Amino acid sequence: MNVELLKHILSIPSYFGEEQEIRAFLKEHLESNSFECAIDQKGNLYAIKGKPKEGQYYPCFVAHMDTVHHRVPVDIVEYEDYNTNRELKPALKAVSKKTGHRYGLGADDKAGVFEALEVAKCFDFFKLIFFVEEEFGCKGSENVDVSFFEDVSYVVQFDGPEQMVTQVCMDQVLFESASDFGSGVVESLNEVLIEKHSYYVHPYTDVWKIKAKTDLCCVNLPAGYYRMHSKEEYVILEDIENSIKLGKKLVEKLGFDTRHNFEASESKELSRKLPRGWHSSKNPIC
């Protein structure tokens, strides 16, 4: 795992609506790694690597570039902190260069950006979207170019705190467990995270908007950040590495020959029967 790249991404300030610096870095980094990039009028960054064979589809991973933390120059510091199981593990935190005090790391969702990047680099063809303005209403993904998904198999986001997996988001069921896509998600989670994760009904993140606009199966996976939106936010490096392994395992299990669909209207109807808020379950919710 390229920890120095992770540190650099985490160090770039990207407050909501001020994502230009991280977007410029990501575009340059992607283009140097064989991706073609485009930016829409809203400021979302789209990247495409390679081309599938006839009858195949792109995996598509997404994350959001913005954070809730204002533009404060920080140093990214290695130390140890507790994971979900209360085990001390190598971690990263942010410290203000001006005051020397701890400051918000912005791993929600720059850890997700890093994980999506690292998974995509492992495959010959791939699509990525890095969204602006998620933190206060998913304004970037609300304006997504839906045509980008025409040759996509499914959509994966890394934007779950700790070991949280989003199966239901606001008024959308992202995937059903009793499907090829659902089986791939469940099996990959069990193999990589060894059932340490929980399935959540999550207030919102970008795949909520994507599911509402397309018939693609989606999922939001753990990104390995803790104490989100606070000055004490941190990441566990082992969790980051596991998220990358999880993403790779899921792509390998699902393959490239199927477009995994779940009608958006059926998704919304099913969601009305399910809990709302931060409801969680050790077993798939639906």
Secondary structure as a PSIPRED ss2 file (coil, helix, strand):
# PSIPRED VFORMAT (PSIPRED V4.0)

   1 M C   1.000  0.000  0.000
   2 N C   1.000  0.000  0.000
   3 V H   0.000  1.000  0.000
   4 E H   0.000  1.000  0.000
   5 L H   0.000  1.000  0.000
   6 L H   0.000  1.000  0.000
   7 K H   0.000  1.000  0.000
   8 H H   0.000  1.000  0.000
   9 I H   0.000  1.000  0.000
  10 L H   0.000  1.000  0.000
  11 S H   0.000  1.000  0.000
  12 I C   1.000  0.000  0.000
  13 P C   1.000  0.000  0.000
  14 S C   1.000  0.000  0.000
  15 Y E   0.000  0.000  1.000
  16 F C   1.000  0.000  0.000
  17 G C   1.000  0.000  0.000
  18 E C   1.000  0.000  0.000
  19 E C   1.000  0.000  0.000
  20 Q H   0.000  1.000  0.000
  21 E H   0.000  1.000  0.000
  22 I H   0.000  1.000  0.000
  23 R H   0.000  1.000  0.000
  24 A H   0.000  1.000  0.000
  25 F H   0.000  1.000  0.000
  26 L H   0.000  1.000  0.000
  27 K H   0.000  1.000  0.000
  28 E H   0.000  1.000  0.000
  29 H H   0.000  1.000  0.000
  30 L H   0.000  1.000  0.000
  31 E H   0.000  1.000  0.000
  32 S C   1.000  0.000  0.000
  33 N C   1.000  0.000  0.000
  34 S C   1.000  0.000  0.000
  35 F E   0.000  0.000  1.000
  36 E E   0.000  0.000  1.000
  37 C E   0.000  0.000  1.000
  38 A E   0.000  0.000  1.000
  39 I E   0.000  0.000  1.000
  40 D C   1.000  0.000  0.000
  41 Q C   1.000  0.000  0.000
  42 K C   1.000  0.000  0.000
  43 G C   1.000  0.000  0.000
  44 N C   1.000  0.000  0.000
  45 L E   0.000  0.000  1.000
  46 Y E   0.000  0.000  1.000
  47 A E   0.000  0.000  1.000
  48 I E   0.000  0.000  1.000
  49 K E   0.000  0.000  1.000
  50 G C   1.000  0.000  0.000
  51 K C   1.000  0.000  0.000
  52 P C   1.000  0.000  0.000
  53 K C   1.000  0.000  0.000
  54 E C   1.000  0.000  0.000
  55 G C   1.000  0.000  0.000
  56 Q C   1.000  0.000  0.000
  57 Y C   1.000  0.000  0.000
  58 Y E   0.000  0.000  1.000
  59 P E   0.000  0.000  1.000
  60 C E   0.000  0.000  1.000
  61 F E   0.000  0.000  1.000
  62 V E   0.000  0.000  1.000
  63 A E   0.000  0.000  1.000
  64 H E   0.000  0.000  1.000
  65 M C   1.000  0.000  0.000
  66 D C   1.000  0.000  0.000
  67 T E   0.000  0.000  1.000
  68 V C   1.000  0.000  0.000
  69 H C   1.000  0.000  0.000
  70 H C   1.000  0.000  0.000
  71 R C   1.000  0.000  0.000
  72 V C   1.000  0.000  0.000
  73 P C   1.000  0.000  0.000
  74 V E   0.000  0.000  1.000
  75 D E   0.000  0.000  1.000
  76 I E   0.000  0.000  1.000
  77 V E   0.000  0.000  1.000
  78 E E   0.000  0.000  1.000
  79 Y E   0.000  0.000  1.000
  80 E E   0.000  0.000  1.000
  81 D E   0.000  0.000  1.000
  82 Y E   0.000  0.000  1.000
  83 N C   1.000  0.000  0.000
  84 T C   1.000  0.000  0.000
  85 N C   1.000  0.000  0.000
  86 R C   1.000  0.000  0.000
  87 E C   1.000  0.000  0.000
  88 L E   0.000  0.000  1.000
  89 K E   0.000  0.000  1.000
  90 P E   0.000  0.000  1.000
  91 A E   0.000  0.000  1.000
  92 L E   0.000  0.000  1.000
  93 K E   0.000  0.000  1.000
  94 A E   0.000  0.000  1.000
  95 V E   0.000  0.000  1.000
  96 S E   0.000  0.000  1.000
  97 K C   1.000  0.000  0.000
  98 K C   1.000  0.000  0.000
  99 T C   1.000  0.000  0.000
 100 G C   1.000  0.000  0.000
 101 H C   1.000  0.000  0.000
 102 R E   0.000  0.000  1.000
 103 Y E   0.000  0.000  1.000
 104 G C   1.000  0.000  0.000
 105 L C   1.000  0.000  0.000
 106 G C   1.000  0.000  0.000
 107 A H   0.000  1.000  0.000
 108 D H   0.000  1.000  0.000
 109 D H   0.000  1.000  0.000
 110 K H   0.000  1.000  0.000
 111 A H   0.000  1.000  0.000
 112 G H   0.000  1.000  0.000
 113 V H   0.000  1.000  0.000
 114 F H   0.000  1.000  0.000
 115 E H   0.000  1.000  0.000
 116 A H   0.000  1.000  0.000
 117 L H   0.000  1.000  0.000
 118 E H   0.000  1.000  0.000
 119 V H   0.000  1.000  0.000
 120 A H   0.000  1.000  0.000
 121 K C   1.000  0.000  0.000
 122 C C   1.000  0.000  0.000
 123 F C   1.000  0.000  0.000
 124 D C   1.000  0.000  0.000
 125 F C   1.000  0.000  0.000
 126 F E   0.000  0.000  1.000
 127 K E   0.000  0.000  1.000
 128 L E   0.000  0.000  1.000
 129 I E   0.000  0.000  1.000
 130 F E   0.000  0.000  1.000
 131 F E   0.000  0.000  1.000
 132 V C   1.000  0.000  0.000
 133 E C   1.000  0.000  0.000
 134 E C   1.000  0.000  0.000
 135 E C   1.000  0.000  0.000
 136 F C   1.000  0.000  0.000
 137 G C   1.000  0.000  0.000
 138 C C   1.000  0.000  0.000
 139 K H   0.000  1.000  0.000
 140 G H   0.000  1.000  0.000
 141 S H   0.000  1.000  0.000
 142 E H   0.000  1.000  0.000
 143 N C   1.000  0.000  0.000
 144 V C   1.000  0.000  0.000
 145 D C   1.000  0.000  0.000
 146 V H   0.000  1.000  0.000
 147 S H   0.000  1.000  0.000
 148 F H   0.000  1.000  0.000
 149 F H   0.000  1.000  0.000
 150 E C   1.000  0.000  0.000
 151 D C   1.000  0.000  0.000
 152 V E   0.000  0.000  1.000
 153 S E   0.000  0.000  1.000
 154 Y E   0.000  0.000  1.000
 155 V E   0.000  0.000  1.000
 156 V E   0.000  0.000  1.000
 157 Q E   0.000  0.000  1.000
 158 F E   0.000  0.000  1.000
 159 D E   0.000  0.000  1.000
 160 G E   0.000  0.000  1.000
 161 P E   0.000  0.000  1.000
 162 E C   1.000  0.000  0.000
 163 Q C   1.000  0.000  0.000
 164 M E   0.000  0.000  1.000
 165 V E   0.000  0.000  1.000
 166 T E   0.000  0.000  1.000
 167 Q E   0.000  0.000  1.000
 168 V E   0.000  0.000  1.000
 169 C E   0.000  0.000  1.000
 170 M C   1.000  0.000  0.000
 171 D C   1.000  0.000  0.000
 172 Q E   0.000  0.000  1.000
 173 V E   0.000  0.000  1.000
 174 L C   1.000  0.000  0.000
 175 F C   1.000  0.000  0.000
 176 E C   1.000  0.000  0.000
 177 S C   1.000  0.000  0.000
 178 A C   1.000  0.000  0.000
 179 S C   1.000  0.000  0.000
 180 D H   0.000  1.000  0.000
 181 F H   0.000  1.000  0.000
 182 G H   0.000  1.000  0.000
 183 S H   0.000  1.000  0.000
 184 G H   0.000  1.000  0.000
 185 V H   0.000  1.000  0.000
 186 V H   0.000  1.000  0.000
 187 E H   0.000  1.000  0.000
 188 S H   0.000  1.000  0.000
 189 L H   0.000  1.000  0.000
 190 N H   0.000  1.000  0.000
 191 E H   0.000  1.000  0.000
 192 V H   0.000  1.000  0.000
 193 L C   1.000  0.000  0.000
 194 I C   1.000  0.000  0.000
 195 E C   1.000  0.000  0.000
 196 K C   1.000  0.000  0.000
 197 H C   1.000  0.000  0.000
 198 S E   0.000  0.000  1.000
 199 Y E   0.000  0.000  1.000
 200 Y E   0.000  0.000  1.000
 201 V E   0.000  0.000  1.000
 202 H E   0.000  0.000  1.000
 203 P C   1.000  0.000  0.000
 204 Y C   1.000  0.000  0.000
 205 T C   1.000  0.000  0.000
 206 D H   0.000  1.000  0.000
 207 V H   0.000  1.000  0.000
 208 W H   0.000  1.000  0.000
 209 K H   0.000  1.000  0.000
 210 I H   0.000  1.000  0.000
 211 K H   0.000  1.000  0.000
 212 A H   0.000  1.000  0.000
 213 K H   0.000  1.000  0.000
 214 T C   1.000  0.000  0.000
 215 D C   1.000  0.000  0.000
 216 L E   0.000  0.000  1.000
 217 C C   1.000  0.000  0.000
 218 C E   0.000  0.000  1.000
 219 V E   0.000  0.000  1.000
 220 N E   0.000  0.000  1.000
 221 L E   0.000  0.000  1.000
 222 P E   0.000  0.000  1.000
 223 A E   0.000  0.000  1.000
 224 G E   0.000  0.000  1.000
 225 Y E   0.000  0.000  1.000
 226 Y E   0.000  0.000  1.000
 227 R C   1.000  0.000  0.000
 228 M C   1.000  0.000  0.000
 229 H C   1.000  0.000  0.000
 230 S C   1.000  0.000  0.000
 231 K C   1.000  0.000  0.000
 232 E C   1.000  0.000  0.000
 233 E C   1.000  0.000  0.000
 234 Y E   0.000  0.000  1.000
 235 V E   0.000  0.000  1.000
 236 I E   0.000  0.000  1.000
 237 L H   0.000  1.000  0.000
 238 E H   0.000  1.000  0.000
 239 D H   0.000  1.000  0.000
 240 I H   0.000  1.000  0.000
 241 E H   0.000  1.000  0.000
 242 N H   0.000  1.000  0.000
 243 S H   0.000  1.000  0.000
 244 I H   0.000  1.000  0.000
 245 K H   0.000  1.000  0.000
 246 L H   0.000  1.000  0.000
 247 G H   0.000  1.000  0.000
 248 K H   0.000  1.000  0.000
 249 K H   0.000  1.000  0.000
 250 L H   0.000  1.000  0.000
 251 V H   0.000  1.000  0.000
 252 E H   0.000  1.000  0.000
 253 K H   0.000  1.000  0.000
 254 L H   0.000  1.000  0.000
 255 G C   1.000  0.000  0.000
 256 F C   1.000  0.000  0.000
 257 D C   1.000  0.000  0.000
 258 T C   1.000  0.000  0.000
 259 R C   1.000  0.000  0.000
 260 H C   1.000  0.000  0.000
 261 N E   0.000  0.000  1.000
 262 F C   1.000  0.000  0.000
 263 E C   1.000  0.000  0.000
 264 A H   0.000  1.000  0.000
 265 S H   0.000  1.000  0.000
 266 E H   0.000  1.000  0.000
 267 S H   0.000  1.000  0.000
 268 K H   0.000  1.000  0.000
 269 E H   0.000  1.000  0.000
 270 L H   0.000  1.000  0.000
 271 S H   0.000  1.000  0.000
 272 R C   1.000  0.000  0.000
 273 K C   1.000  0.000  0.000
 274 L C   1.000  0.000  0.000
 275 P C   1.000  0.000  0.000
 276 R C   1.000  0.000  0.000
 277 G C   1.000  0.000  0.000
 278 W C   1.000  0.000  0.000
 279 H C   1.000  0.000  0.000
 280 S E   0.000  0.000  1.000
 281 S E   0.000  0.000  1.000
 282 K C   1.000  0.000  0.000
 283 N C   1.000  0.000  0.000
 284 P C   1.000  0.000  0.000
 285 I C   1.000  0.000  0.000
 286 C C   1.000  0.000  0.000
